[in-house]
Amino acid sequence: MGGREMGFTALHAERGRLDASQDDLGCDWEWPAIHRARPRVPLACPECGHGVHPKVSSGGLRFFAHDAGAPRCALAQESMEHHLLKLELAQAVRAGGWFAELEVRAPDGAWRADVMAAAPDGGRRMAWEAQLSPITPDDIRARTGRFAEDGVQVCWVGVRSRPWLGIVPSVLAAPPGTDGTPWKVVGGLARFDLPNWLPANATLRDFVAWVLADRVVGHRFGRPQRLDGRTLWPAAWTAPRYAADAAEWEGLQRKLDGQRVQAMVRQLRPGEGWRGTTQASRHLLRDPHRVMVRSWRLSVPADERRRMREAASAWVLAHHGTAPYFGHEDYDQRWAGGIPLCAGHADGPVVALLRPKPSLLQWEQLAGITVLAATESDGEKLAAGAPRGARVIGLPTLR
């Protein structure tokens, strides 16, 4: 099948716009009513107006092909890979609970969206663009701006490393493999794992659903990050909690830089040197992770920390028959900023972890350990994202 003759949409004089990717063609009409129908149903390309006719590929893909003698048409010039990526994006949008239309043109012709996603309540639109042909960063910025002028968000999806990746909202995708693996996002999706930004992978369908549900958002880095092995990304998509953690860390780093400067100044003062630094400055110079943990622990007011400690002690006593030892000075990264509670004494087994920071949790390192959240509400939220078998308890004392 020649990919340069096809499109997924057509216009009918009475039915309006037909979409071959939808079971009812998007207009309560069935495919057999137009495919190989006699007499032939008159249809036109929405892009160039030339006649088109419905066809089905050997793999079962439905599409509209241009009739002979068609003029040069943007839709007819798209490659098969482009068409298949558009179809995948449309199916991903629909799987995410939104409406999707293919090959939608602005009323004034300022833009044409490969796939236009519309929220169920009609309050938000987002274009998904399969950008496989070369384009300059300036041109893609301009096209993004034209969408924005009409209140349309956009995400550009490429399949090869390009200079515009990360300059506009975008991701790098990998086509399905011969083993049946689905379309995947392999660049432009990131997670923050203290102290670094790391690439995150997902299926394209999951990624589209996350964007539409605001589970991932655009984030601009302080300095470009290498997220696909080749491209330096000035911005990418990430979960809001990762963006918040990175902002907190960057703030601590700025504070650390200031403390380092102060320490160096003290070292130049006669008779002071290292002894002239404060204990807090020494911690900052030696272990920035400790500073983040202390900041997380002190984010709860003192009276609430006291009541939380009492509730945690009562829980350990009720479930393990002994009062706990609180490992306040244990800053091991596996505790995710929480306080380990040992049964009986400092050398006893860790039986619970009090108020860890959710974004730092590595559940596989907490086998057999109960996580104690500050409140019942916090416990419910933490349990919702915990793996099967994890134990999460919300302390009832704090309201």
Contacts in CASP RR format, 6 or more apart in sequence:
PFRMAT RR
TARGET T0000
AUTHOR 0000-0000-0000
METHOD contacts of the structure
MODEL  1
MGGREMGFTALHAERGRLDASQDDLGCDWEWPAIHRARPRVPLACPECGH
GVHPKVSSGGLRFFAHDAGAPRCALAQESMEHHLLKLELAQAVRAGGWFA
ELEVRAPDGAWRADVMAAAPDGGRRMAWEAQLSPITPDDIRARTGRFAED
GVQVCWVGVRSRPWLGIVPSVLAAPPGTDGTPWKVVGGLARFDLPNWLPA
NATLRDFVAWVLADRVVGHRFGRPQRLDGRTLWPAAWTAPRYAADAAEWE
GLQRKLDGQRVQAMVRQLRPGEGWRGTTQASRHLLRDPHRVMVRSWRLSV
PADERRRMREAASAWVLAHHGTAPYFGHEDYDQRWAGGIPLCAGHADGPV
VALLRPKPSLLQWEQLAGITVLAATESDGEKLAAGAPRGARVIGLPTLR
1 55 0 8 1.000
1 57 0 8 1.000
1 58 0 8 1.000
1 61 0 8 1.000
1 80 0 8 1.000
2 80 0 8 1.000
3 78 0 8 1.000
3 79 0 8 1.000
3 80 0 8 1.000
3 83 0 8 1.000
4 76 0 8 1.000
4 77 0 8 1.000
4 78 0 8 1.000
4 79 0 8 1.000
5 65 0 8 1.000
5 66 0 8 1.000
5 70 0 8 1.000
5 76 0 8 1.000
6 55 0 8 1.000
6 63 0 8 1.000
6 64 0 8 1.000
6 65 0 8 1.000
6 66 0 8 1.000
6 75 0 8 1.000
6 76 0 8 1.000
6 78 0 8 1.000
6 83 0 8 1.000
7 20 0 8 1.000
7 45 0 8 1.000
7 52 0 8 1.000
7 63 0 8 1.000
7 64 0 8 1.000
7 65 0 8 1.000
7 75 0 8 1.000
7 76 0 8 1.000
7 78 0 8 1.000
7 83 0 8 1.000
7 103 0 8 1.000
8 19 0 8 1.000
8 20 0 8 1.000
8 21 0 8 1.000
8 62 0 8 1.000
8 63 0 8 1.000
8 64 0 8 1.000
8 83 0 8 1.000
8 86 0 8 1.000
8 87 0 8 1.000
8 90 0 8 1.000
8 102 0 8 1.000
8 103 0 8 1.000
9 17 0 8 1.000
9 18 0 8 1.000
9 19 0 8 1.000
9 20 0 8 1.000
9 46 0 8 1.000
9 64 0 8 1.000
9 102 0 8 1.000
9 103 0 8 1.000
10 17 0 8 1.000
10 18 0 8 1.000
10 20 0 8 1.000
10 43 0 8 1.000
10 44 0 8 1.000
10 45 0 8 1.000
10 46 0 8 1.000
10 52 0 8 1.000
10 54 0 8 1.000
10 64 0 8 1.000
11 17 0 8 1.000
11 18 0 8 1.000
11 43 0 8 1.000
11 44 0 8 1.000
11 45 0 8 1.000
11 46 0 8 1.000
11 49 0 8 1.000
12 18 0 8 1.000
12 27 0 8 1.000
12 41 0 8 1.000
12 42 0 8 1.000
12 43 0 8 1.000
13 42 0 8 1.000
15 25 0 8 1.000
15 27 0 8 1.000
15 29 0 8 1.000
16 27 0 8 1.000
17 26 0 8 1.000
17 27 0 8 1.000
17 46 0 8 1.000
17 101 0 8 1.000
18 25 0 8 1.000
18 26 0 8 1.000
18 27 0 8 1.000
18 29 0 8 1.000
18 34 0 8 1.000
18 43 0 8 1.000
18 64 0 8 1.000
19 25 0 8 1.000
19 26 0 8 1.000
19 101 0 8 1.000
19 102 0 8 1.000
20 31 0 8 1.000
20 54 0 8 1.000
20 62 0 8 1.000
20 63 0 8 1.000
20 64 0 8 1.000
21 62 0 8 1.000
21 87 0 8 1.000
21 90 0 8 1.000
21 91 0 8 1.000
21 102 0 8 1.000
24 30 0 8 1.000
25 31 0 8 1.000
25 34 0 8 1.000
31 54 0 8 1.000
31 62 0 8 1.000
33 41 0 8 1.000
34 41 0 8 1.000
34 43 0 8 1.000
34 54 0 8 1.000
35 54 0 8 1.000
35 55 0 8 1.000
35 56 0 8 1.000
35 62 0 8 1.000
36 54 0 8 1.000
40 53 0 8 1.000
41 54 0 8 1.000
42 51 0 8 1.000
43 51 0 8 1.000
43 52 0 8 1.000
43 53 0 8 1.000
43 54 0 8 1.000
43 64 0 8 1.000
44 50 0 8 1.000
44 51 0 8 1.000
44 52 0 8 1.000
45 51 0 8 1.000
45 52 0 8 1.000
45 64 0 8 1.000
45 66 0 8 1.000
45 70 0 8 1.000
45 73 0 8 1.000
45 75 0 8 1.000
45 76 0 8 1.000
46 75 0 8 1.000
46 103 0 8 1.000
46 105 0 8 1.000
47 73 0 8 1.000
47 74 0 8 1.000
47 75 0 8 1.000
47 76 0 8 1.000
47 103 0 8 1.000
47 105 0 8 1.000
47 112 0 8 1.000
48 66 0 8 1.000
48 70 0 8 1.000
48 71 0 8 1.000
48 72 0 8 1.000
48 73 0 8 1.000
48 74 0 8 1.000
48 75 0 8 1.000
48 76 0 8 1.000
50 66 0 8 1.000
50 67 0 8 1.000
50 69 0 8 1.000
50 70 0 8 1.000
50 71 0 8 1.000
50 73 0 8 1.000
51 66 0 8 1.000
51 67 0 8 1.000
51 70 0 8 1.000
52 64 0 8 1.000
52 65 0 8 1.000
52 66 0 8 1.000
52 67 0 8 1.000
53 64 0 8 1.000
53 65 0 8 1.000
53 67 0 8 1.000
54 62 0 8 1.000
54 63 0 8 1.000
54 64 0 8 1.000
54 65 0 8 1.000
55 62 0 8 1.000
55 63 0 8 1.000
55 64 0 8 1.000
55 65 0 8 1.000
56 62 0 8 1.000
56 63 0 8 1.000
57 63 0 8 1.000
61 87 0 8 1.000
63 83 0 8 1.000
66 73 0 8 1.000
66 76 0 8 1.000
70 76 0 8 1.000
74 112 0 8 1.000
75 103 0 8 1.000
78 86 0 8 1.000
79 132 0 8 1.000
81 132 0 8 1.000
81 159 0 8 1.000
81 175 0 8 1.000
82 130 0 8 1.000
82 132 0 8 1.000
84 175 0 8 1.000
85 130 0 8 1.000
85 132 0 8 1.000
85 157 0 8 1.000
85 158 0 8 1.000
85 159 0 8 1.000
85 173 0 8 1.000
85 175 0 8 1.000
85 183 0 8 1.000
86 102 0 8 1.000
86 103 0 8 1.000
86 114 0 8 1.000
86 115 0 8 1.000
86 130 0 8 1.000
87 102 0 8 1.000
88 183 0 8 1.000
88 204 0 8 1.000
88 205 0 8 1.000
89 100 0 8 1.000
89 114 0 8 1.000
89 115 0 8 1.000
89 128 0 8 1.000
89 130 0 8 1.000
89 157 0 8 1.000
89 204 0 8 1.000
89 208 0 8 1.000
90 100 0 8 1.000
90 101 0 8 1.000
90 102 0 8 1.000
90 115 0 8 1.000
90 128 0 8 1.000
91 100 0 8 1.000
91 205 0 8 1.000
92 204 0 8 1.000
92 205 0 8 1.000
92 207 0 8 1.000
92 208 0 8 1.000
92 209 0 8 1.000
93 99 0 8 1.000
93 100 0 8 1.000
93 115 0 8 1.000
93 117 0 8 1.000
93 128 0 8 1.000
93 208 0 8 1.000
93 212 0 8 1.000
94 100 0 8 1.000
95 205 0 8 1.000
95 208 0 8 1.000
95 209 0 8 1.000
96 208 0 8 1.000
96 209 0 8 1.000
96 212 0 8 1.000
96 213 0 8 1.000
97 120 0 8 1.000
97 212 0 8 1.000
98 117 0 8 1.000
98 118 0 8 1.000
98 119 0 8 1.000
98 120 0 8 1.000
98 212 0 8 1.000
99 117 0 8 1.000
99 118 0 8 1.000
99 119 0 8 1.000
99 120 0 8 1.000
100 115 0 8 1.000
100 116 0 8 1.000
100 117 0 8 1.000
100 118 0 8 1.000
101 113 0 8 1.000
101 115 0 8 1.000
101 116 0 8 1.000
101 118 0 8 1.000
102 114 0 8 1.000
102 115 0 8 1.000
102 116 0 8 1.000
103 112 0 8 1.000
103 113 0 8 1.000
103 114 0 8 1.000
104 112 0 8 1.000
104 113 0 8 1.000
104 115 0 8 1.000
104 116 0 8 1.000
104 127 0 8 1.000
105 111 0 8 1.000
105 112 0 8 1.000
105 113 0 8 1.000
106 112 0 8 1.000
106 146 0 8 1.000
106 150 0 8 1.000
110 146 0 8 1.000
110 149 0 8 1.000
110 150 0 8 1.000
111 127 0 8 1.000
111 143 0 8 1.000
111 146 0 8 1.000
111 147 0 8 1.000
111 150 0 8 1.000
111 152 0 8 1.000
113 127 0 8 1.000
113 128 0 8 1.000
113 129 0 8 1.000
113 147 0 8 1.000
113 152 0 8 1.000
113 154 0 8 1.000
114 127 0 8 1.000
114 128 0 8 1.000
114 129 0 8 1.000
114 130 0 8 1.000
115 127 0 8 1.000
115 128 0 8 1.000
115 129 0 8 1.000
115 130 0 8 1.000
116 125 0 8 1.000
116 126 0 8 1.000
116 127 0 8 1.000
116 128 0 8 1.000
116 152 0 8 1.000
117 125 0 8 1.000
117 126 0 8 1.000
117 127 0 8 1.000
117 128 0 8 1.000
117 212 0 8 1.000
118 124 0 8 1.000
118 125 0 8 1.000
119 125 0 8 1.000
119 212 0 8 1.000
124 153 0 8 1.000
125 151 0 8 1.000
125 152 0 8 1.000
125 153 0 8 1.000
126 152 0 8 1.000
126 153 0 8 1.000
126 154 0 8 1.000
126 155 0 8 1.000
126 211 0 8 1.000
126 212 0 8 1.000
127 147 0 8 1.000
127 152 0 8 1.000
127 153 0 8 1.000
127 154 0 8 1.000
127 155 0 8 1.000
128 154 0 8 1.000
128 155 0 8 1.000
128 157 0 8 1.000
128 208 0 8 1.000
129 154 0 8 1.000
129 155 0 8 1.000
129 156 0 8 1.000
129 157 0 8 1.000
130 157 0 8 1.000
130 158 0 8 1.000
131 140 0 8 1.000
131 156 0 8 1.000
131 157 0 8 1.000
131 158 0 8 1.000
131 162 0 8 1.000
131 164 0 8 1.000
131 170 0 8 1.000
132 158 0 8 1.000
132 159 0 8 1.000
132 160 0 8 1.000
134 162 0 8 1.000
135 143 0 8 1.000
135 162 0 8 1.000
135 164 0 8 1.000
136 163 0 8 1.000
136 164 0 8 1.000
137 163 0 8 1.000
137 164 0 8 1.000
137 167 0 8 1.000
140 156 0 8 1.000
140 164 0 8 1.000
140 167 0 8 1.000
140 168 0 8 1.000
141 164 0 8 1.000
141 167 0 8 1.000
141 168 0 8 1.000
144 154 0 8 1.000
144 156 0 8 1.000
144 168 0 8 1.000
144 169 0 8 1.000
147 153 0 8 1.000
147 154 0 8 1.000
148 154 0 8 1.000
153 169 0 8 1.000
154 168 0 8 1.000
154 169 0 8 1.000
155 169 0 8 1.000
155 170 0 8 1.000
155 171 0 8 1.000
155 211 0 8 1.000
156 164 0 8 1.000
156 168 0 8 1.000
156 169 0 8 1.000
156 170 0 8 1.000
156 171 0 8 1.000
157 170 0 8 1.000
157 171 0 8 1.000
157 172 0 8 1.000
157 173 0 8 1.000
157 204 0 8 1.000
158 165 0 8 1.000
158 170 0 8 1.000
158 171 0 8 1.000
158 172 0 8 1.000
158 173 0 8 1.000
159 172 0 8 1.000
159 173 0 8 1.000
159 174 0 8 1.000
159 175 0 8 1.000
160 172 0 8 1.000
161 172 0 8 1.000
161 228 0 8 1.000
161 230 0 8 1.000
161 231 0 8 1.000
162 231 0 8 1.000
164 170 0 8 1.000
165 172 0 8 1.000
165 187 0 8 1.000
165 188 0 8 1.000
165 231 0 8 1.000
165 233 0 8 1.000
166 188 0 8 1.000
166 231 0 8 1.000
166 233 0 8 1.000
166 234 0 8 1.000
166 235 0 8 1.000
166 236 0 8 1.000
167 234 0 8 1.000
167 235 0 8 1.000
169 218 0 8 1.000
169 235 0 8 1.000
169 237 0 8 1.000
170 188 0 8 1.000
171 185 0 8 1.000
171 187 0 8 1.000
171 188 0 8 1.000
171 189 0 8 1.000
171 207 0 8 1.000
171 237 0 8 1.000
172 185 0 8 1.000
172 186 0 8 1.000
172 187 0 8 1.000
172 188 0 8 1.000
172 228 0 8 1.000
172 231 0 8 1.000
173 183 0 8 1.000
173 184 0 8 1.000
173 185 0 8 1.000
173 186 0 8 1.000
173 204 0 8 1.000
174 183 0 8 1.000
174 184 0 8 1.000
174 185 0 8 1.000
174 186 0 8 1.000
175 183 0 8 1.000
176 182 0 8 1.000
176 183 0 8 1.000
182 203 0 8 1.000
182 204 0 8 1.000
182 205 0 8 1.000
183 203 0 8 1.000
183 204 0 8 1.000
183 205 0 8 1.000
184 201 0 8 1.000
184 202 0 8 1.000
184 203 0 8 1.000
184 204 0 8 1.000
185 201 0 8 1.000
185 202 0 8 1.000
185 203 0 8 1.000
185 204 0 8 1.000
185 207 0 8 1.000
186 199 0 8 1.000
186 201 0 8 1.000
186 228 0 8 1.000
187 199 0 8 1.000
187 201 0 8 1.000
187 227 0 8 1.000
187 228 0 8 1.000
187 231 0 8 1.000
187 233 0 8 1.000
187 236 0 8 1.000
188 199 0 8 1.000
188 227 0 8 1.000
188 228 0 8 1.000
188 233 0 8 1.000
188 236 0 8 1.000
188 237 0 8 1.000
189 199 0 8 1.000
189 200 0 8 1.000
189 201 0 8 1.000
189 202 0 8 1.000
189 207 0 8 1.000
189 216 0 8 1.000
189 227 0 8 1.000
189 236 0 8 1.000
189 237 0 8 1.000
189 238 0 8 1.000
190 197 0 8 1.000
190 198 0 8 1.000
190 199 0 8 1.000
190 200 0 8 1.000
190 219 0 8 1.000
190 225 0 8 1.000
190 227 0 8 1.000
190 233 0 8 1.000
190 236 0 8 1.000
190 237 0 8 1.000
190 238 0 8 1.000
190 242 0 8 1.000
191 197 0 8 1.000
191 198 0 8 1.000
191 199 0 8 1.000
191 200 0 8 1.000
191 238 0 8 1.000
191 239 0 8 1.000
191 242 0 8 1.000
192 198 0 8 1.000
192 238 0 8 1.000
192 242 0 8 1.000
192 243 0 8 1.000
192 245 0 8 1.000
192 246 0 8 1.000
192 249 0 8 1.000
192 359 0 8 1.000
194 245 0 8 1.000
194 249 0 8 1.000
194 289 0 8 1.000
194 292 0 8 1.000
194 333 0 8 1.000
194 360 0 8 1.000
195 249 0 8 1.000
195 253 0 8 1.000
195 288 0 8 1.000
195 289 0 8 1.000
197 221 0 8 1.000
197 225 0 8 1.000
197 227 0 8 1.000
197 236 0 8 1.000
197 246 0 8 1.000
199 227 0 8 1.000
199 228 0 8 1.000
199 229 0 8 1.000
200 238 0 8 1.000
202 210 0 8 1.000
207 216 0 8 1.000
207 237 0 8 1.000
209 215 0 8 1.000
210 216 0 8 1.000
210 237 0 8 1.000
211 237 0 8 1.000
214 240 0 8 1.000
215 239 0 8 1.000
216 237 0 8 1.000
216 238 0 8 1.000
216 239 0 8 1.000
217 237 0 8 1.000
217 238 0 8 1.000
217 239 0 8 1.000
217 240 0 8 1.000
217 243 0 8 1.000
218 235 0 8 1.000
218 236 0 8 1.000
218 237 0 8 1.000
218 238 0 8 1.000
219 235 0 8 1.000
219 236 0 8 1.000
219 237 0 8 1.000
219 238 0 8 1.000
219 242 0 8 1.000
219 243 0 8 1.000
219 246 0 8 1.000
220 234 0 8 1.000
220 235 0 8 1.000
221 233 0 8 1.000
221 234 0 8 1.000
221 235 0 8 1.000
221 236 0 8 1.000
222 250 0 8 1.000
224 232 0 8 1.000
224 233 0 8 1.000
224 234 0 8 1.000
225 232 0 8 1.000
225 233 0 8 1.000
225 236 0 8 1.000
226 232 0 8 1.000
226 233 0 8 1.000
227 233 0 8 1.000
227 236 0 8 1.000
241 358 0 8 1.000
241 359 0 8 1.000
242 359 0 8 1.000
244 359 0 8 1.000
245 359 0 8 1.000
245 360 0 8 1.000
248 292 0 8 1.000
248 295 0 8 1.000
249 292 0 8 1.000
252 288 0 8 1.000
252 291 0 8 1.000
252 292 0 8 1.000
252 295 0 8 1.000
253 288 0 8 1.000
255 284 0 8 1.000
255 291 0 8 1.000
256 284 0 8 1.000
256 285 0 8 1.000
256 288 0 8 1.000
256 291 0 8 1.000
259 280 0 8 1.000
259 281 0 8 1.000
259 284 0 8 1.000
259 285 0 8 1.000
260 284 0 8 1.000
260 285 0 8 1.000
262 277 0 8 1.000
262 281 0 8 1.000
263 274 0 8 1.000
263 277 0 8 1.000
263 281 0 8 1.000
263 285 0 8 1.000
266 272 0 8 1.000
266 273 0 8 1.000
266 276 0 8 1.000
266 277 0 8 1.000
267 273 0 8 1.000
267 274 0 8 1.000
267 276 0 8 1.000
269 276 0 8 1.000
277 285 0 8 1.000
283 290 0 8 1.000
283 291 0 8 1.000
283 294 0 8 1.000
284 291 0 8 1.000
287 331 0 8 1.000
289 331 0 8 1.000
289 333 0 8 1.000
290 331 0 8 1.000
292 337 0 8 1.000
293 331 0 8 1.000
293 337 0 8 1.000
293 338 0 8 1.000
296 337 0 8 1.000
296 338 0 8 1.000
296 357 0 8 1.000
297 305 0 8 1.000
297 337 0 8 1.000
297 338 0 8 1.000
297 339 0 8 1.000
297 355 0 8 1.000
300 308 0 8 1.000
300 355 0 8 1.000
300 374 0 8 1.000
304 374 0 8 1.000
304 398 0 8 1.000
307 397 0 8 1.000
307 398 0 8 1.000
308 354 0 8 1.000
308 355 0 8 1.000
308 374 0 8 1.000
308 395 0 8 1.000
308 397 0 8 1.000
308 398 0 8 1.000
309 326 0 8 1.000
309 354 0 8 1.000
310 397 0 8 1.000
311 395 0 8 1.000
311 396 0 8 1.000
311 397 0 8 1.000
311 398 0 8 1.000
312 324 0 8 1.000
312 341 0 8 1.000
312 352 0 8 1.000
312 354 0 8 1.000
312 372 0 8 1.000
312 395 0 8 1.000
313 323 0 8 1.000
313 324 0 8 1.000
315 352 0 8 1.000
315 372 0 8 1.000
315 393 0 8 1.000
315 395 0 8 1.000
316 322 0 8 1.000
316 323 0 8 1.000
316 324 0 8 1.000
316 341 0 8 1.000
316 343 0 8 1.000
316 351 0 8 1.000
316 352 0 8 1.000
317 323 0 8 1.000
317 324 0 8 1.000
319 351 0 8 1.000
319 370 0 8 1.000
320 343 0 8 1.000
320 351 0 8 1.000
322 343 0 8 1.000
322 344 0 8 1.000
323 344 0 8 1.000
324 341 0 8 1.000
324 342 0 8 1.000
324 343 0 8 1.000
324 344 0 8 1.000
324 351 0 8 1.000
324 352 0 8 1.000
325 341 0 8 1.000
325 342 0 8 1.000
325 343 0 8 1.000
325 344 0 8 1.000
325 345 0 8 1.000
325 346 0 8 1.000
325 348 0 8 1.000
326 339 0 8 1.000
326 340 0 8 1.000
326 341 0 8 1.000
326 354 0 8 1.000
327 339 0 8 1.000
327 340 0 8 1.000
327 341 0 8 1.000
327 342 0 8 1.000
327 346 0 8 1.000
328 339 0 8 1.000
330 339 0 8 1.000
330 340 0 8 1.000
331 337 0 8 1.000
332 340 0 8 1.000
333 360 0 8 1.000
334 362 0 8 1.000
334 365 0 8 1.000
334 366 0 8 1.000
335 353 0 8 1.000
335 356 0 8 1.000
336 353 0 8 1.000
336 356 0 8 1.000
336 357 0 8 1.000
336 358 0 8 1.000
336 360 0 8 1.000
336 361 0 8 1.000
336 362 0 8 1.000
337 356 0 8 1.000
337 357 0 8 1.000
337 360 0 8 1.000
338 353 0 8 1.000
338 354 0 8 1.000
338 355 0 8 1.000
338 356 0 8 1.000
338 357 0 8 1.000
339 353 0 8 1.000
339 354 0 8 1.000
339 355 0 8 1.000
340 350 0 8 1.000
340 352 0 8 1.000
340 353 0 8 1.000
340 354 0 8 1.000
341 350 0 8 1.000
341 351 0 8 1.000
341 352 0 8 1.000
341 353 0 8 1.000
341 354 0 8 1.000
341 372 0 8 1.000
342 348 0 8 1.000
342 349 0 8 1.000
342 350 0 8 1.000
342 351 0 8 1.000
343 349 0 8 1.000
343 351 0 8 1.000
350 369 0 8 1.000
351 369 0 8 1.000
351 370 0 8 1.000
352 369 0 8 1.000
352 370 0 8 1.000
352 371 0 8 1.000
352 372 0 8 1.000
353 366 0 8 1.000
353 369 0 8 1.000
353 370 0 8 1.000
353 371 0 8 1.000
353 372 0 8 1.000
354 372 0 8 1.000
355 372 0 8 1.000
355 373 0 8 1.000
355 374 0 8 1.000
356 371 0 8 1.000
358 381 0 8 1.000
358 382 0 8 1.000
361 371 0 8 1.000
363 386 0 8 1.000
363 387 0 8 1.000
363 390 0 8 1.000
366 390 0 8 1.000
368 391 0 8 1.000
369 391 0 8 1.000
370 391 0 8 1.000
370 392 0 8 1.000
370 393 0 8 1.000
371 382 0 8 1.000
371 386 0 8 1.000
371 390 0 8 1.000
371 391 0 8 1.000
371 392 0 8 1.000
371 393 0 8 1.000
372 393 0 8 1.000
372 394 0 8 1.000
372 395 0 8 1.000
373 379 0 8 1.000
373 381 0 8 1.000
373 382 0 8 1.000
373 392 0 8 1.000
373 393 0 8 1.000
373 394 0 8 1.000
373 395 0 8 1.000
374 394 0 8 1.000
374 395 0 8 1.000
374 398 0 8 1.000
375 394 0 8 1.000
375 395 0 8 1.000
375 398 0 8 1.000
375 399 0 8 1.000
376 394 0 8 1.000
376 395 0 8 1.000
376 396 0 8 1.000
378 394 0 8 1.000
379 392 0 8 1.000
379 393 0 8 1.000
379 394 0 8 1.000
380 394 0 8 1.000
382 392 0 8 1.000
383 390 0 8 1.000
383 392 0 8 1.000
386 392 0 8 1.000
END
